[in-house]
Amino acid sequence: MIVERLETDRLLLRRPVPADMGAYQTYYASDWRATHGPVVAPRQSRDRFEAILAHWQQKGFGRFVIERRDAPGGIGLIGPHFPDSFIEPEITWQLWQADVAGHGFAHEAATAARAHAFDTLGWTTAVTYIHAENRNAIQLALRMGASLDPEATYPASIGPHDVYRHPGPVRAESVLPVQTRRKTDGAGPPTLRTPRFLLRPYNLDDFGAYAAHFASAHAPGSSAPVSRDTAWNRFANDIAHWPLFGYGGLTIEVDGQPAGFVRITSAPGSPEPELGWSLYDGFRGKGVATGAAMTLRDYAYMHAGLTSLVSYCDPDDTSSIRVAERLGCKPDPDATGPVGVSCLVYRHPAADADGNPEAYA
């Protein structure tokens, strides 16, 4: 029996049709895609979509298009997925639009797709292939009860990925998060490595570039540019946050060079902790700010006891607003900004929200 439709409380999962290709290609060419994977040319994304249709035709199952019950039109894709080049069957997911992230849709759809794979297709095991840098996809896999399988091998056709193995059909009925957040007041700043950049503690040699940046037209904040003395106070403040709160500032390093900084601060006059970022000349427009902010946010959620964050954006700073949107933030008109500062308050997805999950697509 071929099952072409699944339903959940909020979602409809259905077999893809050729008319879905436009939304699929738009996603792969979008800024939203660039936050968690490479942008793909129209010819390549067309070939990928045609392979999705062919998978259904050849095997009688495949990835479903996700639709919200309250709004027509596809918002993403969800497994099961088992092409001939794969070693094991996979549950995979992606959301096509930034504005549908952070609402638990990926988790709801992935759970239904996995149950379908076990109960209807008869699978006894399933994996998800995830880039090591894609922390949101990892968080979702962990919430579903999957665990990293260091002995498993990823398919050569998709390149290096970590393999997360899902619990079998019996244990999949009810899963609990396998990670718990722990607050670490007094912790020193971490070093966080990703394939594209390094986040590391500030050192004295970083201050020259930091001060020059704050003296430039690109300095963050409505009071920019600022003096070297004021820049030093901010530099030291970012460092001092670590022993006080378990979060603070980190230098973004790209190819061995300081590229900017990312920080979480709790300044007097600010009602809640703020996540901020800024890049130096030559490093903007490459997705570094988004990736660095996401990396520090994930660290703070897991290790500093934070469950929500805000970012204060100057209404005229369209660049920072775009980064906030790529991070899954939403304007919070009810939130209070810092005393005496006119700004927009963007609220980040909560610690347990699926921000921009995508696992192999």
N, C-alpha and C positions, 0 to 999 in steps of 0.2 A: 504493500500500500504506500503510495506517495503522498506525503503530507505537505501541502503547499501553504498552510496557514496555521499560525499559532496566535493565541491571545493571552494577554496578561491584564492586570488591573487597569493599566494606563496605556498599553501599547498593543498594536497589531503587528505581527511579524508575517510577511508574505513573500512568496516567490518573486524574484526580480523579473521585470519585463523590460523590453528595449527602451521604453519611454523613461526609465530611471537613469539612463546613461548620462543625460545632461547634468543632473544633480551630482552624480558621481564624478564627472570630469571637472565640474566647477569646484568641488571640494579639493581635488588634487592640484588645482592651479591656485589655490587660495592662500592668503596669509595665515589662516587658521591651520591649514595643513603644515605650514612652515614651522609652527611651534613644536611639532613633535615628529617630523619626518620630512624627507625631501619632496619638494614640489616636482610634479611629474608632467611631462609634455602631453598635449592632447592625444597624439598618436599612441603613446604608451598607455595612457589611462584607458583609451578605447580598447586596446588589446586586452588589458586586464579585465575590463567589464565583460567583454565577449567571452573570456575564459570562465567568468562566473556563470554566465548563461549556459555555456557548454558543459560545465560541471554538473548542473542540474539535468541537462539532457542525457548525459552519459551515465550518471550514477543514480538519478532519481531523488537526490537530495542536494543541498548546498546551502550557501549563506542566504539568509533572509534579509530583505529590506525592512527597516524599522520605521513604523509610522506611529504617531501619537493618535489616540482615539479622538481627541478633541481638535485635531488639525490635520487636514489631508497633506500628503506629500512625504516622501522619504526623508528621514533625518540621519540614516546611517545603515550599516550592515552588521550582521551578527552571524557567527558560525552556526552549524558545523561545516567543516571544510577538510577534505581529504583527497587532494590531487595525487596523481600517480607518482609525482616526484617526491612526495612526503614519506617520511619513515613511519609516522604515527598519525592517527586522526587528531584534528585540532579544533578547539573552540576559539574563534577569533572575533574581534569586534572593532568597530570604529564609529565615531560620530562625525557627521559632515558639517556641522554648524556650531560656532562658538556659543550661540545663545541657547542651545539645548544641553550644553554640558553643565555639570554641577547639580543635576536634579535626580540622579540615580537611575536614569534611563538605561545606561549601558549595563549596570548591574542587574536590573530587572530583566532586560532582554537576554543577557548572557546566561543567567540562571535558567530561564525558560528554554533557551537553545540547548544547554547542556542536558537538562532533563529529557528533552526530545531525543537527543543523541543516545542517551542511555536506555530510555524506556521504549522508544519506537524503533530506532535504528539498531539497537542491540549492542552498542559499543560497551566494552568492559573497561576501557581506559580512554583518557583524552589528555592532551597537552595544550599549552598555549606558548607560542614562540614570541618573546618580548626582547626588544633592545635593552641592554643594561642601563641605558640613560633614561628610559621611559618610565619614570617613577610612578606616574599616575596609573599606567597599565599594570605595573607591578602591584600597586596598592589594591587595584580591583581584583587581580588574581588572588591575592592573599585574603581579601574579604570573602572570596568564593571558596576558600579552604584549600586552594592550590598551594604547592610548595616547590621551591627550586629543586630540580633534579640534576645534580652535577654529573651524573653518569649518562644522561640522555644526550643525543646528538641532534643538532639542528639540520634541516635539509640544505644541501649545497645550493639549491636554486634560490634561496632567500638570503644567503650570507650569514655572518655571525649573529646569533641570537641566544639568549638564555632560554632554557626550557623549564616551564612551570607545569607540574603534573597535578591534574585535578583529582580529588577524591573519587573513588569508585562509586557505582550506582547506589550502594547502601548508604555510605557516609554522606553522599551528596544531598540527601534529603534535608539535612539540617546542619549548617556549618556556622561556625563562629569565627570572628576575626582572630588570626593567629598572632597578631602583634598587638602589644599594648603600649600606649604612650607613657613615658616616664619623665618626670621633671628633674632636671639636673642643675639646680642653682649652683653657682660657683664653678661650673665647667669651663675649661679653657676653650678658645676658638678651635674648631675642627679644620682639617684639610679635606675638601670634598673634590674628588676627581671625576670628570666625565670625559668622553672621547674628544670633546671639542674644546674644553677649557678646564682650568683649575681654579677652585675657590680656596684661598689660603689666608692665614692670619696676616694682618698688616705688619710691615716692618719699617724701620726708620727710612730706608731707601725709597719707600713708596711715597713719602710725604711730598717730595718735589713735584711729581706729576699730579698728586692730589691737590696741592695748593694752586698750581698753575691752572688746573681745571676750574677750581672755585673762583679764580680771578677772571675767567673767560665768560663769553656770552652763553656758553652751554652749561654754566653752573646750575645745579638744581635749586629750587626754592624761589619764592617770590622776592627775596631780598638780594638775589645775586646781581652782579658779582660781589665777592666779599674779600676782605683783607687777608693777608697771610696769617695774621694773628688769629682771626676768627676761624680760618681754615684749620689752624692747629688745634683750636679748642674742639672743633667738630671731629677731627681725626682722633684726638685723645678720647673724646666721648664715645666714639664707635668702639674703641678698644676697651674702655672701662665697662661697657655694658656686659661683656662676657662674664666676668666674675660676679657681677651683681644680679644678672637675670638669666644667664645661660644662653643668651643670644646677643648679637651685636653686628659689627661690620666685618666683611671679608673682601680682600682684594680679588678681582677677577683677573686671571692671568691667561693669556692666549699666546701660544708659541714662545713661552718664556718671557713675555713682555706684559707689564701691567696694562690692562685694557679698561679699567674702571673699578667700580666697587658696587657691592650690594650690601644692604644692612637692614636690620630690624632694630628699632629704637623705641624707647618709652620716655620721651622728653617731658619735662614739667610743662603743663599746659596742654598736653595732648591726652585726650580721654582714653585712648587704647593704643596698643603697640602698632607701629606702622612699618610696613615693608617698603623700602625705597631702593632705587638703583640709578646709576648714571655711568655713561661710557665716555671714554676719552676719544679725541680725534682719531679717525682711521678705523674705528671698531664699531661704528654704528651701522644699522641697516643689515645686520647679518644674523639676527636672531639670538645674539649673545645675551642681551639684557633679559629677554624672556626666559631663556634657559637657566641663567644664573639665579634669577628671582625665584623660579620654580624650585630649583635645587635647594636654596636656603629655606624656602617656605616648607618644603617637605621635611627638612632637617628639624626645623623649629617645631613643627607639628608632632614629630615623633620623639623629640628629645628635650624640648623645653616646656612641655605641658600646655602649649597654646592650642586653642581649638578654632580660632578665627583671627584674621588680620585685616587691616585696612591699608589703603594707599591714598595719600593726599595728592591730588593732581591739580596743577594750575589749569584753569579753564582754557587758556591759550596754548598749553603744552600738548599739542596733538600727538606728538611722538610717545610721550608717557601714557597718554590715554589709550593709544593703540596697544602698547605693551600690556596695560592693565586688562584690556579686553581679551587679548590673547591668553592671558593667565586665567581666564574664566571669571574675572571680576564683574560685578554689577554695581551701578550707581546706587548708593544708599541715601536717599533724601532725608531719612530720619536720623542719620548719624550726625554727631557733633564733631566739627573739625577743631584744630588747635585754636587756642585763644588768640584773637587778633589777626587771624589769617583767613583770607578769602580763598576757598578751594572747593573742588569737588571731592567727595568721599567715595572711593570705590572699595567695595567689600569683596574680599577673596572667598572662594568656596571654602566651606567648613572642612575640617580635617578629614571627615569621612565621606566627603562628596567625591564623585568621579569627575575630576576636572577636565582633562582632555585625553581620555584613555584611548589608546589604539594599540592593539596587539597584532602584529604582522598583517599587513594589508597590501 
